[in-house]
Amino acid sequence: MLSINKLAYNLTQKLVKNPEYYRVKIETLPSGATVIDTGIKAHGGYEAGLMVTRIAMGGAGTAELGYADFDGLKLPTVNVSTDYPAIALFGAQLAGWRIKPEGYSADGSGPARALALKPKDVFKKIEYKDESDVAVLLMEAEELPPDSAAYYIAERANVEPENVVMVMTTTTSLAGMVQISGRIVETGLFRLDQLGLDPKKILYGVGYAPVMPVHTDGGVAMGRAEDALTYGGVTSFIVDEDESLLEEIAEKAPSSNCKDYGKTSYEIYKAVNFDFTQIDPALFAPAEITLTCAKTGKTFACGKINTKIIKESALK
């Protein structure tokens, strides 16, 4: 069976062996665990961000840079694809594990989740559990992790602490913004799952989203990153499901179905004091989505890029 932790570990070693090229910082903790800083104190850029995206997908997907024109505003894009959507996106890239040893907290995503089964219901749904003696986790935080985080992960992933690799990112860094835009296909899969489509029936996934300008304010940066997905993200999936269901779901999937559509994400976040539980979940969806029926080739395309909001968010 495909081991996403082993695949991702091979990618992390490219960062470890070439820190100057990727502009990352490598630290070995007393436990022997490895910390790869891509944006907290380091200055990782596009190359680091692309590598982090691939690592977050457990090495079971690709991420490359592109470029797009948003009504006169030209922005780089992250182009993502995977032949293993359920495993790469739900089994790895989905942010589903809060790392919280005493005195520290970080949002965890990446393949180590498939060892710890965090959260269990996701892995039950996709029917996947990894087997690996190495554990790789992407962690979003404002501070580098203490050694207690390595022990916390190792215990739950059932590996030795020295075999834990923590890849650190933050929204206020370029690498962080790249890897968030690199979640566009995961965003699409998440929305399709919410609408009742079985992730295991989604055979292939591809998409792209713009990389918004970096901002030093965490709230503004988070809003821009979400706008890239919600208003600028494009996804396509090939699905082993009946045409009638795909047509129904395609109409409901784009972010334009959100009751707050038309406002920047920062405006929406600020109105609820950044309490995401109060936000219409339809916001967390791509701007455009295309579903192709694997049985017949019939294709359903809905939604559109909102260049007005992309420009407003990026230039304000």
C-alpha positions as a Markdown table, in Angstrom:
| # | Residue | x | y | z |
|---|---|---|---|---|
| 1 | Met | 0.0 | 0.0 | 0.0 |
| 2 | Leu | 1.1 | 3.6 | -0.7 |
| 3 | Ser | 2.9 | 5.0 | 2.3 |
| 4 | Ile | 2.5 | 8.8 | 2.3 |
| 5 | Asn | 4.8 | 9.3 | 5.3 |
| 6 | Lys | 7.7 | 7.5 | 3.5 |
| 7 | Leu | 7.0 | 9.5 | 0.3 |
| 8 | Ala | 6.9 | 12.8 | 2.2 |
| 9 | Tyr | 10.0 | 11.9 | 4.2 |
| 10 | Asn | 12.0 | 11.6 | 0.9 |
| 11 | Leu | 10.8 | 15.1 | 0.0 |
| 12 | Thr | 11.8 | 16.5 | 3.4 |
| 13 | Gln | 15.4 | 15.3 | 2.9 |
| 14 | Lys | 15.7 | 17.5 | -0.2 |
| 15 | Leu | 15.1 | 20.5 | 2.2 |
| 16 | Val | 17.4 | 19.1 | 4.8 |
| 17 | Lys | 20.2 | 18.6 | 2.3 |
| 18 | Asn | 19.7 | 22.0 | 0.5 |
| 19 | Pro | 18.7 | 24.5 | 3.1 |
| 20 | Glu | 20.4 | 27.4 | 1.5 |
| 21 | Tyr | 18.8 | 26.8 | -1.9 |
| 22 | Tyr | 15.3 | 26.5 | -0.3 |
| 23 | Arg | 16.0 | 29.3 | 2.2 |
| 24 | Val | 14.9 | 27.2 | 5.1 |
| 25 | Lys | 16.5 | 26.5 | 8.5 |
| 26 | Ile | 17.1 | 23.0 | 9.9 |
| 27 | Glu | 17.2 | 22.2 | 13.6 |
| 28 | Thr | 17.8 | 18.9 | 15.3 |
| 29 | Leu | 16.1 | 18.8 | 18.8 |
| 30 | Pro | 17.5 | 16.9 | 21.8 |
| 31 | Ser | 15.2 | 14.0 | 21.0 |
| 32 | Gly | 16.7 | 13.7 | 17.6 |
| 33 | Ala | 13.5 | 15.0 | 15.9 |
| 34 | Thr | 14.0 | 17.3 | 12.9 |
| 35 | Val | 12.5 | 20.8 | 12.6 |
| 36 | Ile | 12.3 | 22.4 | 9.1 |
| 37 | Asp | 11.5 | 26.1 | 9.4 |
| 38 | Thr | 10.1 | 27.5 | 6.2 |
| 39 | Gly | 8.8 | 30.9 | 7.4 |
| 40 | Ile | 8.9 | 31.6 | 11.1 |
| 41 | Lys | 12.5 | 32.7 | 11.3 |
| 42 | Ala | 13.6 | 31.5 | 7.9 |
| 43 | His | 12.7 | 33.2 | 4.6 |
| 44 | Gly | 11.5 | 30.3 | 2.4 |
| 45 | Gly | 9.9 | 31.5 | -0.8 |
| 46 | Tyr | 8.3 | 29.9 | -3.9 |
| 47 | Glu | 10.5 | 26.8 | -4.0 |
| 48 | Ala | 10.0 | 26.1 | -0.3 |
| 49 | Gly | 6.3 | 26.7 | -0.6 |
| 50 | Leu | 5.9 | 24.3 | -3.5 |
| 51 | Met | 7.9 | 21.6 | -1.6 |
| 52 | Val | 5.8 | 22.1 | 1.5 |
| 53 | Thr | 2.7 | 21.7 | -0.6 |
| 54 | Arg | 4.0 | 18.4 | -2.0 |
| 55 | Ile | 5.0 | 17.3 | 1.6 |
| 56 | Ala | 1.5 | 18.2 | 2.9 |
| 57 | Met | 0.0 | 15.9 | 0.3 |
| 58 | Gly | 2.1 | 13.1 | 1.5 |
| 59 | Gly | 4.2 | 13.1 | -1.7 |
| 60 | Ala | 1.1 | 11.8 | -3.5 |
| 61 | Gly | 0.6 | 14.9 | -5.7 |
| 62 | Thr | 2.4 | 17.6 | -7.6 |
| 63 | Ala | 2.6 | 21.3 | -7.2 |
| 64 | Glu | 4.1 | 23.8 | -9.7 |
| 65 | Leu | 4.0 | 27.5 | -10.3 |
| 66 | Gly | 2.0 | 29.2 | -13.0 |
| 67 | Tyr | 0.8 | 32.7 | -13.8 |
| 68 | Ala | -2.7 | 34.2 | -14.4 |
| 69 | Asp | -4.3 | 37.5 | -15.3 |
| 70 | Phe | -7.1 | 38.7 | -13.0 |
| 71 | Asp | -8.5 | 41.5 | -15.0 |
| 72 | Gly | -5.2 | 43.3 | -15.3 |
| 73 | Leu | -3.7 | 42.1 | -12.0 |
| 74 | Lys | -1.2 | 39.4 | -12.8 |
| 75 | Leu | -0.4 | 37.0 | -10.0 |
| 76 | Pro | 1.6 | 33.7 | -9.7 |
| 77 | Thr | -0.5 | 30.6 | -9.2 |
| 78 | Val | 0.0 | 27.2 | -7.7 |
| 79 | Asn | -1.1 | 24.4 | -10.0 |
| 80 | Val | -1.8 | 21.2 | -8.1 |
| 81 | Ser | -2.7 | 17.7 | -9.2 |
| 82 | Thr | -3.1 | 14.3 | -7.6 |
| 83 | Asp | -4.0 | 10.8 | -8.8 |
| 84 | Tyr | -4.9 | 9.8 | -5.2 |
| 85 | Pro | -7.3 | 12.5 | -4.0 |
| 86 | Ala | -8.8 | 10.8 | -1.0 |
| 87 | Ile | -5.4 | 9.7 | 0.4 |
| 88 | Ala | -3.3 | 12.8 | -0.6 |
| 89 | Leu | -5.9 | 15.4 | 0.4 |
| 90 | Phe | -8.0 | 13.9 | 3.2 |
| 91 | Gly | -5.4 | 11.4 | 4.4 |
| 92 | Ala | -2.7 | 14.0 | 4.5 |
| 93 | Gln | -3.2 | 17.7 | 3.5 |
| 94 | Leu | -6.4 | 18.3 | 5.5 |
| 95 | Ala | -5.7 | 20.3 | 8.6 |
| 96 | Gly | -7.1 | 17.9 | 11.2 |
| 97 | Trp | -4.7 | 17.6 | 14.2 |
| 98 | Arg | -4.1 | 20.1 | 16.9 |
| 99 | Ile | -0.6 | 19.6 | 18.3 |
| 100 | Lys | -0.8 | 20.8 | 22.0 |
| 101 | Pro | 1.9 | 19.7 | 24.4 |
| 102 | Glu | 1.8 | 21.8 | 27.5 |
| 103 | Gly | 2.7 | 25.4 | 26.7 |
| 104 | Tyr | 2.6 | 25.1 | 22.9 |
| 105 | Ser | 0.0 | 24.8 | 20.2 |
| 106 | Ala | 0.1 | 24.3 | 16.4 |
| 107 | Asp | -2.3 | 23.3 | 13.7 |
| 108 | Gly | -1.2 | 20.1 | 12.1 |
| 109 | Ser | -1.7 | 18.7 | 8.7 |
| 110 | Gly | 0.2 | 16.2 | 6.5 |
| 111 | Pro | 0.8 | 12.5 | 6.4 |
| 112 | Ala | 1.6 | 11.9 | 10.1 |
| 113 | Arg | -2.2 | 12.2 | 10.6 |
| 114 | Ala | -2.5 | 8.9 | 8.8 |
| 115 | Leu | -0.4 | 7.2 | 11.5 |
| 116 | Ala | -2.2 | 8.8 | 14.5 |
| 117 | Leu | -5.6 | 8.6 | 12.7 |
| 118 | Lys | -6.5 | 12.2 | 13.4 |
| 119 | Pro | -9.4 | 12.5 | 13.1 |
| 120 | Lys | -10.6 | 8.9 | 13.1 |
| 121 | Asp | -13.8 | 9.5 | 11.2 |
| 122 | Val | -11.9 | 10.8 | 8.2 |
| 123 | Phe | -9.7 | 7.7 | 7.9 |
| 124 | Lys | -12.7 | 5.5 | 8.4 |
| 125 | Lys | -14.4 | 7.2 | 5.5 |
| 126 | Ile | -11.4 | 6.9 | 3.1 |
| 127 | Glu | -10.5 | 3.5 | 4.4 |
| 128 | Tyr | -6.8 | 4.3 | 4.8 |
| 129 | Lys | -4.1 | 3.9 | 7.5 |
| 130 | Asp | -0.4 | 4.4 | 6.8 |
| 131 | Glu | 2.3 | 2.1 | 8.0 |
| 132 | Ser | 5.7 | 3.8 | 8.5 |
| 133 | Asp | 8.5 | 4.1 | 11.0 |
| 134 | Val | 8.9 | 7.9 | 10.1 |
| 135 | Ala | 6.3 | 10.5 | 10.7 |
| 136 | Val | 6.1 | 13.8 | 8.8 |
| 137 | Leu | 3.8 | 16.6 | 9.9 |
| 138 | Leu | 3.3 | 20.2 | 8.6 |
| 139 | Met | 2.6 | 22.6 | 11.5 |
| 140 | Glu | 1.3 | 26.1 | 11.2 |
| 141 | Ala | 2.3 | 28.3 | 14.2 |
| 142 | Glu | 4.0 | 31.5 | 15.1 |
| 143 | Glu | 6.7 | 29.9 | 17.2 |
| 144 | Leu | 9.1 | 27.0 | 16.6 |
| 145 | Pro | 8.1 | 23.8 | 18.5 |
| 146 | Pro | 9.7 | 22.6 | 21.7 |
| 147 | Asp | 11.0 | 19.0 | 22.0 |
| 148 | Ser | 7.8 | 18.1 | 23.8 |
| 149 | Ala | 6.0 | 18.5 | 20.5 |
| 150 | Ala | 8.2 | 15.7 | 19.0 |
| 151 | Tyr | 7.3 | 13.4 | 21.9 |
| 152 | Tyr | 3.6 | 14.3 | 21.5 |
| 153 | Ile | 3.6 | 13.4 | 17.8 |
| 154 | Ala | 5.8 | 10.3 | 18.2 |
| 155 | Glu | 3.6 | 8.8 | 20.9 |
| 156 | Arg | 0.4 | 9.2 | 18.9 |
| 157 | Ala | 2.0 | 8.2 | 15.6 |
| 158 | Asn | 3.7 | 5.2 | 17.2 |
| 159 | Val | 7.2 | 6.1 | 16.0 |
| 160 | Glu | 10.4 | 7.0 | 17.7 |
| 161 | Pro | 10.9 | 10.7 | 18.4 |
| 162 | Glu | 14.1 | 10.8 | 16.3 |
| 163 | Asn | 12.0 | 9.7 | 13.4 |
| 164 | Val | 9.6 | 12.7 | 13.6 |
| 165 | Val | 10.0 | 15.5 | 11.1 |
| 166 | Met | 8.1 | 18.8 | 11.8 |
| 167 | Val | 7.8 | 21.2 | 8.8 |
| 168 | Met | 6.9 | 24.6 | 10.1 |
| 169 | Thr | 5.0 | 27.3 | 8.2 |
| 170 | Thr | 3.1 | 30.5 | 8.9 |
| 171 | Thr | 0.6 | 32.5 | 6.9 |
| 172 | Thr | 2.7 | 35.7 | 7.1 |
| 173 | Ser | 5.4 | 34.1 | 5.0 |
| 174 | Leu | 5.7 | 33.6 | 1.2 |
| 175 | Ala | 6.2 | 29.8 | 1.6 |
| 176 | Gly | 3.1 | 29.8 | 3.8 |
| 177 | Met | 1.0 | 31.7 | 1.3 |
| 178 | Val | 2.1 | 29.3 | -1.5 |
| 179 | Gln | 1.2 | 26.2 | 0.5 |
| 180 | Ile | -2.3 | 27.6 | 1.3 |
| 181 | Ser | -3.0 | 28.3 | -2.3 |
| 182 | Gly | -1.7 | 24.8 | -2.9 |
| 183 | Arg | -4.7 | 23.5 | -0.9 |
| 184 | Ile | -7.2 | 24.4 | -3.6 |
| 185 | Val | -7.9 | 20.8 | -4.7 |
| 186 | Glu | -8.3 | 19.8 | -1.1 |
| 187 | Thr | -10.8 | 22.7 | -0.7 |
| 188 | Gly | -12.8 | 21.4 | -3.6 |
| 189 | Leu | -12.8 | 17.8 | -2.2 |
| 190 | Phe | -13.8 | 19.1 | 1.2 |
| 191 | Arg | -16.8 | 20.9 | -0.3 |
| 192 | Leu | -17.8 | 17.8 | -2.4 |
| 193 | Asp | -17.6 | 15.7 | 0.7 |
| 194 | Gln | -19.9 | 18.1 | 2.6 |
| 195 | Leu | -22.4 | 17.8 | -0.2 |
| 196 | Gly | -22.5 | 14.0 | 0.1 |
| 197 | Leu | -20.0 | 12.8 | -2.6 |
| 198 | Asp | -17.9 | 9.8 | -1.5 |
| 199 | Pro | -14.2 | 10.9 | -1.6 |
| 200 | Lys | -13.2 | 7.3 | -2.6 |
| 201 | Lys | -15.2 | 7.7 | -5.8 |
| 202 | Ile | -13.1 | 10.8 | -6.8 |
| 203 | Leu | -10.5 | 9.3 | -9.0 |
| 204 | Tyr | -8.3 | 12.3 | -10.0 |
| 205 | Gly | -8.1 | 16.0 | -9.0 |
| 206 | Val | -6.5 | 19.1 | -10.4 |
| 207 | Gly | -6.7 | 22.8 | -9.8 |
| 208 | Tyr | -5.0 | 26.1 | -9.4 |
| 209 | Ala | -5.3 | 29.2 | -7.2 |
| 210 | Pro | -3.4 | 32.6 | -7.1 |
| 211 | Val | -0.7 | 33.3 | -4.6 |
| 212 | Met | -1.8 | 36.6 | -3.0 |
| 213 | Pro | 0.8 | 39.2 | -1.8 |
| 214 | Val | 2.3 | 38.5 | 1.7 |
| 215 | His | 1.0 | 40.6 | 4.5 |
| 216 | Thr | 2.6 | 41.1 | 8.0 |
| 217 | Asp | -0.8 | 41.2 | 9.7 |
| 218 | Gly | -1.9 | 37.6 | 10.4 |
| 219 | Gly | -5.6 | 38.4 | 10.1 |
| 220 | Val | -5.2 | 40.2 | 6.7 |
| 221 | Ala | -2.9 | 37.5 | 5.5 |
| 222 | Met | -5.4 | 34.8 | 6.4 |
| 223 | Gly | -8.1 | 36.7 | 4.6 |
| 224 | Arg | -6.1 | 37.1 | 1.5 |
| 225 | Ala | -5.2 | 33.4 | 1.5 |
| 226 | Glu | -8.8 | 32.4 | 1.8 |
| 227 | Asp | -9.8 | 34.8 | -1.0 |
| 228 | Ala | -7.3 | 33.1 | -3.3 |
| 229 | Leu | -9.2 | 29.8 | -2.8 |
| 230 | Thr | -12.8 | 31.2 | -2.5 |
| 231 | Tyr | -12.7 | 33.8 | -5.3 |
| 232 | Gly | -9.8 | 32.7 | -7.4 |
| 233 | Gly | -9.6 | 28.9 | -7.1 |
| 234 | Val | -10.4 | 26.6 | -10.0 |
| 235 | Thr | -10.8 | 22.8 | -9.6 |
| 236 | Ser | -11.6 | 19.8 | -11.8 |
| 237 | Phe | -12.3 | 16.2 | -10.7 |
| 238 | Ile | -13.0 | 12.9 | -12.5 |
| 239 | Val | -15.6 | 11.0 | -10.5 |
| 240 | Asp | -16.9 | 7.4 | -10.6 |
| 241 | Glu | -20.5 | 8.4 | -10.0 |
| 242 | Asp | -23.8 | 8.9 | -11.8 |
| 243 | Glu | -24.4 | 11.9 | -14.0 |
| 244 | Ser | -27.5 | 13.0 | -12.1 |
| 245 | Leu | -25.7 | 13.3 | -8.8 |
| 246 | Leu | -22.7 | 15.1 | -10.3 |
| 247 | Glu | -24.9 | 17.6 | -12.0 |
| 248 | Glu | -26.8 | 18.3 | -8.7 |
| 249 | Ile | -23.6 | 18.6 | -6.6 |
| 250 | Ala | -21.7 | 20.7 | -9.2 |
| 251 | Glu | -24.4 | 23.4 | -9.0 |
| 252 | Lys | -24.1 | 23.6 | -5.2 |
| 253 | Ala | -20.3 | 23.3 | -4.9 |
| 254 | Pro | -18.9 | 26.8 | -5.9 |
| 255 | Ser | -18.4 | 29.4 | -3.2 |
| 256 | Ser | -21.0 | 31.7 | -4.9 |
| 257 | Asn | -23.6 | 29.6 | -2.9 |
| 258 | Cys | -22.3 | 31.2 | 0.3 |
| 259 | Lys | -24.7 | 33.7 | 1.9 |
| 260 | Asp | -21.8 | 36.1 | 2.5 |
| 261 | Tyr | -20.4 | 35.8 | -1.1 |
| 262 | Gly | -19.2 | 39.1 | -2.4 |
| 263 | Lys | -17.4 | 40.2 | 0.7 |
| 264 | Thr | -13.7 | 39.7 | 1.3 |
| 265 | Ser | -12.9 | 36.9 | 3.6 |
| 266 | Tyr | -11.3 | 39.3 | 6.0 |
| 267 | Glu | -14.5 | 41.3 | 6.2 |
| 268 | Ile | -16.4 | 38.0 | 6.9 |
| 269 | Tyr | -13.9 | 36.9 | 9.5 |
| 270 | Lys | -13.8 | 40.3 | 11.3 |
| 271 | Ala | -17.6 | 40.4 | 11.5 |
| 272 | Val | -17.6 | 37.3 | 13.6 |
| 273 | Asn | -14.4 | 38.1 | 15.6 |
| 274 | Phe | -12.6 | 35.3 | 13.7 |
| 275 | Asp | -14.9 | 32.7 | 15.1 |
| 276 | Phe | -15.0 | 30.3 | 12.1 |
| 277 | Thr | -17.9 | 28.3 | 13.6 |
| 278 | Gln | -20.2 | 31.2 | 12.8 |
| 279 | Ile | -19.2 | 31.3 | 9.1 |
| 280 | Asp | -21.4 | 29.7 | 6.4 |
| 281 | Pro | -19.3 | 26.6 | 5.5 |
| 282 | Ala | -20.2 | 27.2 | 1.8 |
| 283 | Leu | -17.6 | 29.9 | 1.9 |
| 284 | Phe | -14.8 | 27.3 | 2.1 |
| 285 | Ala | -15.1 | 26.2 | -1.5 |
| 286 | Pro | -13.5 | 26.9 | -4.9 |
| 287 | Ala | -14.7 | 29.7 | -7.2 |
| 288 | Glu | -15.1 | 27.2 | -10.0 |
| 289 | Ile | -15.6 | 23.5 | -10.1 |
| 290 | Thr | -15.8 | 21.0 | -12.9 |
| 291 | Leu | -17.0 | 17.4 | -12.4 |
| 292 | Thr | -16.5 | 14.8 | -15.1 |
| 293 | Cys | -18.4 | 11.5 | -15.0 |
| 294 | Ala | -15.8 | 8.7 | -15.4 |
| 295 | Lys | -18.6 | 6.4 | -16.6 |
| 296 | Thr | -19.7 | 8.5 | -19.5 |
| 297 | Gly | -17.4 | 11.5 | -19.9 |
| 298 | Lys | -20.2 | 13.9 | -19.3 |
| 299 | Thr | -18.9 | 17.1 | -17.7 |
| 300 | Phe | -20.6 | 19.7 | -15.4 |
| 301 | Ala | -18.9 | 23.1 | -14.8 |
| 302 | Cys | -20.2 | 25.7 | -12.4 |
| 303 | Gly | -19.0 | 28.9 | -10.8 |
| 304 | Lys | -16.6 | 31.6 | -11.9 |
| 305 | Ile | -13.5 | 33.5 | -10.8 |
| 306 | Asn | -14.4 | 36.8 | -9.0 |
| 307 | Thr | -11.6 | 39.1 | -10.2 |
| 308 | Lys | -13.2 | 42.1 | -8.4 |
| 309 | Ile | -12.7 | 40.6 | -5.0 |
| 310 | Ile | -9.2 | 39.2 | -5.9 |
| 311 | Lys | -8.1 | 42.7 | -6.9 |
| 312 | Glu | -9.7 | 44.3 | -3.9 |
| 313 | Ser | -8.2 | 41.8 | -1.5 |
| 314 | Ala | -4.7 | 41.9 | -3.0 |
| 315 | Leu | -4.4 | 45.7 | -3.4 |
| 316 | Lys | -6.0 | 47.0 | -0.3 |
